[in-house]
Structures are given as structure tokens and as C-alpha cells.
Amino acid sequence: MSGIVSYGSYIPKYRIKPDEIARVWGEDPESIRNGIYILSKSVPSPDEDVATISVEAARNAMMRGNIPPRDIGSIYVGSESHPYAVKPTATIVASAIGANFNMFAADYEFACKAGTAAMQNVKAMVDSGMIKSGMAIGADTSQGAPGDALEYSASAGGTAMIIGKEKVIAEINDTLSVTSDTPDFWRREGQPYPTHGERFTGEPAYFKHTIGAAKKLMERVSTTPKDYKYAVFHQPNGKFPTRAAKQLGFSDDQFKDGLLTPQIGNTYSAAMMTGLSAILDIAEAGDRILAVSFGSGAGSDAFDLTVTDQIDTMDRKAAPTIRELLSKVIWVDYAIYAKFKKKIVTGDNIE
């Protein structure tokens, strides 16, 4: 059976606290923290974008699994903040890791579930025999307009999953998707910041799709929450995935290890995949995992996974673990944050 062969993540070391953002905009910091349950968020440095973050995540995945570039038959990068409107990120990653000339490569978009959509397509290609193994990446340097609610959560990070049939550490037992035209979040071509439906993003968007996909998958594979050691969900903030998990019947112990948003914010396309990466850092053979992503617009991808004995032979510390990435922190104030995110207009970009 096909499944995850290796994985790798990257999280920028710069962080800002919601309290600092609230200070600038005259908001109540305690109200903000309690409202979204985010204590800090990652900030990309001026020379970091989806391409560089994807390359770091890809290299970590290959290093952890000791996988040669020639074995990678496809690279798909899911993001809503690709550095180029017309120029694929996937080709940059392929060149940086030394992948074969004869391979499949493309960029994916579906809001925050573009990376998991890539995972599904790579699995399908492996199962069909088209490729030996392939890489799916979810990465973002997400945007939030100055003073907008998104500014407290939109962060940066990336995770790469290598999927194949040999030396599988986590079998993908099944996967499915749910989709509807629910316009809860969007950004038109040329606009620097997205627009969102505020509370509308909750009930008809996030919860309907996330809970719906989870229930449908558990029905298909005849499981209940008690059958899983871990559960991880898309994390636009700290409260939504907690509420979804509890509505489905999962306990705190089942979802706490994959809940990273309180420390790093919403990494968008990387959110669920990075939470899954944190779980794979500590999972043991036989552990079953339910993983559900969500992308505005709207849809969810759900995965049922079982960790195999192969994970005992993998040197998981061969690449930075999520705990290591979380421990490397440089705090910035709003001025540095605004400079890094290019929110400050300078003489160089005034016409």
C-alpha cells in the first residue's frame, strides 16, 4: 500500500505576538488572544518566500528519509502565495534539489488545502504506477491587510510529504474530499490582500466541510474517534480545530500534539500538513491518524493513516523536528514585521 515515505517541514524563526499587533492598532490584546487562541505567529524574513520555504521543507524530507533526487517522479507545490503569478514554484524546487529532467511538476491552488490536494494526486500517480514516488508540498507566506483580523493569524511555513510504496512509514488507508461553492475567502488577481467573510468563514465554510469530510471518511473506513491515536485538522486559529475535534468526539490528548497554530499562527497550505509532521515526529508503529484539511472556496481533504513498523528504522532526527523548529525564535516588533512583510512604502517602490 502507498503512503508517506518521508516528511520535512520548515518554519521561519522570526515571531511576533498578537499583543504587539494589538498595541499598534489600539485593540485589547487579551480579547484578541482569547478570541483566536494564538500566542505568537511566524514571520518570513525579507529573503524568504514560498519557493525558499518549499526548498527547505523538501530538503528536510529527503534528508530524513535518505531519498535520492532521482527517485522523485513528481513535485507539486500547493500555495496561495506563490512568488510568481506566471512562473511555477515547482520547477524552482525541482532544480534546487537536483531532481530529474524527466518528471512531473506543477503548482496547485485551492486556498489552504492545495498541499493536501497535491498529496492525493501524488498518491494516485504512485498507485497507478506512473511514478515510483512523488513529493507534495504545502507552503505559504500568507497575507493580512494592516489592521485586519487576518494580521493576527496569517503566518509562514511549509511541509513536504514524499509518497511512495517502498519503506512506507505511514500508510494512507483511504482519502476523500468534499467540495462546495462557498465564497468565504478570496483574493482577486493583482490585489495584495485577501477579503474574508468574517463569521461566515466558520459555520457554512470551515465546520461544514471539515466535520463533513471527517464523518464521511470514518463512515467509509468503519471507524470512530476511539480508533485513532491522533487527529489533526486545518488550523486557521487555535479555536476552530479544537471545536471541530470536540464536536467529532476527539479528546484533547488526541489532537493537542498536532495543534501548532497557537505557537506559529496560520500557515495556510502548510497548516494541517505541518501538524501531521509534528505527529509523525512522535508517532509509534500501529498508531492510527485522522488528518483533515480545509480550503476556503470551499473544500476539505480527509486522510486515514496507519503508522508502520518502518518508522522505527527511520532516523527522525536526521532533519529538524517540529519541536526543534519551534524552539528557534527571534522576536520582532511591529516595525520590523511591517518591514519584512513589505507593508512599509519606501523610496524604492514609489513611482
N, C-alpha and C positions, 0 to 999 in steps of 0.2 A: 504493500500500500504506500502511496506517496504521502509526503508530509514535509515538515520543516527539517532541513538538514543542518542548518546553522542560522545564526541571527547576530545582529550587531546594531548598536544604537550610538547616537551622538547627541549631546545636549550642550549648548553653549554655556560657558562658565559664568557669564555676566548675569546678574539678577537685580530685579527691582521689586520693592514691596508695594502692595496696593496703598499702604499708608502714605507713601511718598507721592504717589499719583493723586490721591485724595487731597493731600496738602496743597498741591498746586491748583486744584480745581475747586477748593473750598468745600469738599464733601466730608461727611462724617466717616472716618476710617473704620471705626468699629462696625458701623452699619454696612459698609462695603464688604468687610471680611466675613461678617455673619451672613450676608446675602448671597455671596458666591462661594464661600469657603475656599478662598485662595489666599495663601500667606505670602507667596512670592511667585515671580514668573521669570522665565529665562529671556534673555535679550541677546540677539545676534550682534556680534561686533561689526564694524563697517565693512570688513572684508569677508563676511560670511553671508552666503545666500543658499538657496535650495540646492544648487549644484555642489558647493563645497560641503554642505552638511550631508548630502546624499553620498558623496565620495567617502567621507569619513565613516559613515554607517556601513557602506559596502565593504570597505577595507576591514573594518572590525568583524564583520560577518565572515569574510573569507579567512581572516586570521584565526578566529575562534574555531572554525571547522576545518582548518588546514586544507582549504579548497583551492585548487589551481584555477587561474582565469580561463583556461581552455575548456573547463567543464561547464562554464556558464553559457547556456544557449540562448538566453533572453534576458533583457533588462527593461523593466517597466517602472517608471517613476511617477507616482501619484502625488499631486500637489495642487494647491490653488494659488501658489505664489511662485510659479516658475520664473526664473530671471529674464527669460525672453518670451515675448508674445509669439514670435515666429523663429524658432530655433530650439530643437529638443534638448532637454536636460539629460536624457538617457544616453545620448551619444557622448556627452562630456564624461559621464560616469564610466561608460564602456572604455573610453580611451585612457582614463586615469587609472583604471585597474588592470589594463593590459588585456582586455577581452579580445576574442577572435573577431576578425573582419566579417566572417560568415556567421551572423547571429541576428536575432530579432531585437528591435529596440523601439520604444515609443514612450511618449508622455501621456499620462492619464489625468482626467479631471472629473470629479464628482464631489465637489466640496470636500468634507473631511473623511469620506470613505474611498477616495481614489486609490489609496495604497492597498486597502483590502480587496478592492475590485481587481487590482493587479495580482494579488495573491491567488484569487480564484482563477484568473486566466492562465497564470503560470502553472498552477496545478492541473488545469485542463490540458495544457500542452504536454506536460510530463506524462499524464495518464494516457494521452493519445499516442505517445511515442515520438512526437515531433522533436523533442529535446530531451537531453539527459537530466539537466537541472536548469533552473532559471531563478532570477532574482527579482523580487518585488520590493519596492521602496516607497515608504510614505514619509514625506518631509515637507515642512513649511516654515516660512518666516512670516507668520500671519499678521494682518493689518488691523489697526483700530484707529479711527479718527481721534484727534486730540479732544479730550473731554468726553468722548463717547464711552458707553458702558463696556464696549469691547476692549478698551485700552487697559482695563484692569485684568484681563484674562489672556488676550492674544499674545502668544509667545513663539518660541522657535525650537525645533528639534527634528530628528529623523531616525527612522529604524529601517533596516534592510532584513528581509527574510529570504533565505535561499531554500527553494523547494525542489525535491528530487525523490528518488526511490531507494537510493543507497545510503546506508548509515543514517537513517531517519531517527531524529531524537524525539519528535512529536508527530504521530500520525494524524492526518486530517481525516477523521472518520466520515464527516459529511459537512456540507456547507450549502447555504441557501441565501436568497436575497428577497427583500420586499421593497417595492418602489411605488411612489405616487407623485403627482404634480402638486407639491405643497411648497409654495414660494415663501419660505420663512427667512431666507437669507440670500443675498445676491450682490453681485458687483458687475456693472457693465464695462465693456471694453473702454479703456482709457481712464476710468475712474480710479483714484488711488486708494480709496477706502470703501468697504462694503456697506450695504444697508441691511438692516435686520428688522424683523417683526416683533422685537422685544418679547413680551409674554407669549405671543403667538408661536414662538420657536419651541415652547415647551410641549403643551398637550397635543396639538394636532401634528406636530413635527417630531421632536425627539422621542417622546414617550410612546406615541402610537407606533412608530417604526421600530424602535429599539426593543420594546416589550413584545411587539408583534412578531418580530424575527426570532427572538429568543424562544417564545412559546411554540412557534411553528417548527423550529428545529428540534426542540425537545420532544414534540409530538412525533416527528418523523423518526427519531432515533430511540423513542420509547424511554426517555429519561425524565427525572425530576431533579430539582435543585440538590437534593441529598446525594445524587450520584456524582457530583462534582467536588473536587478538592478546591478548585479555584474558579472564579468568574471575573471577567474584565469587560468593561463597557466603554464606549466613547465618552470622553470627559471634557465637555465644554466649560465646566466648572466643577467644583467639588460636590455640589449638592445633587445635580441631575443623576449621575451614575449611582450615587448612594440610594437615592429614592427609587430608581429603576430596579436595582438589585433587591431591595427590600420588598418592593411590590411583587417581584417574581418569587420571593421566598428564600433568598440567599442571606446568609448570616454575615456579620462584619468580618469574621475570620476568613470567609471565602473570597471577599473582594478587596480587603484592605491592602494586600501586597501589590495589587495592580493599579491602585488608585494613586496616581502621581501628580495630578493637577494641583493639589494644594501646595506642592513644592515648586513646580515648574510652569504652571499655567496650562493653557490650552494649546497644544502643539498641532492642532488641526488634523491633517492627514496622518500625522505620526502618533496621535493620541492613544488610540486603542492598541496599535502595534507596539508602542513603547511600553505600555502597561503589560502586554503579553511578554515582552522581552524581560521585564522585571520578574515576572512569574517563572519564566524559563531559567532565570539565574538561580532559583532556589528549588525548583520542582524536582520530584523524585519519580523513579520508574513506577508506572501504574497510575499516576495522578491523572485525573480527567479534568479538562478545562473547557469552559464555555466562554467564547470571545465574540462580542457583538460590536460592530462599528456603526456609525451613523454619519450620513452626509446630508446637508441641507439641500432642499430642492425636490424631493427628499427620498432617502432610502437607507436601508441597513443591510449589512452582510453579517451573517452569523456562522460561526465555526464550532464544531465539536471535535476536540483533540484529545489524544491519549499519549502521555509521555512514555517512551520506550526504555528498555534497558541500555540502549545505545548512549543515553545521556550520561551514564556512569563512566563511559570511556572518554567523554569529551572534556577537554581542559577549558572549563567555562571562564577561567580567569586569564586565558590567553589574550582576551580583549577586555576593555573596560566594562565592568558590570554597571548596572544602573545605580547601585549604591555608590560606586566609585564616582560616577559622573555627577551624582547629586552632592557629593562631598566637596567638589571643587567649585568654590563660589567666590566671585568678586562682586561686591555690592556697588551699585551705581545710583546716583541721584537722578532727578528728572531731567536736568540739563544734559547730562551725559547720555541718558536714554534717548532723549529727543535728537541729539546729535547723531548717535549710532543709527537711529531709525530714519534719519534724514527728514525730520519734521521741522528742522530749522532752515530757513531760507538764507543762503549766503550769496556773496557777490558772484560766485562761480556759476550760480544757476538762476540769476536774474537776467532777463532779456533786456 
